[in-house]
């Protein structure tokens, strides 16, 4: 759930450096959630959203495809 809260914070954040830092924290939280419970598709979707926000489209695509499997 912490990663989901960070997503909301990132959307509201205006300072670009702070936004980058928050995205990285949220990515780490999603990766941890996926490590613990890889079948939880919400974490995969959130991770894809974060990679997309970071303009890492290849990683975002991998995550989104995982959700659709």
Secondary structure as the mmCIF struct_conf table of DSSP 4:
data_model
#
loop_
_struct_conf.conf_type_id
_struct_conf.id
_struct_conf.beg_label_comp_id
_struct_conf.beg_label_asym_id
_struct_conf.beg_label_seq_id
_struct_conf.end_label_comp_id
_struct_conf.end_label_asym_id
_struct_conf.end_label_seq_id
HELX_RH_AL_P HELX_RH_AL_P1 UNK A 2 UNK A 12
HELX_RH_AL_P HELX_RH_AL_P2 UNK A 16 UNK A 36
TURN_TY1_P TURN_TY1_P1 UNK A 38 UNK A 39
HELX_RH_AL_P HELX_RH_AL_P3 UNK A 41 UNK A 53
TURN_TY1_P TURN_TY1_P2 UNK A 54 UNK A 55
HELX_RH_AL_P HELX_RH_AL_P4 UNK A 57 UNK A 68
#
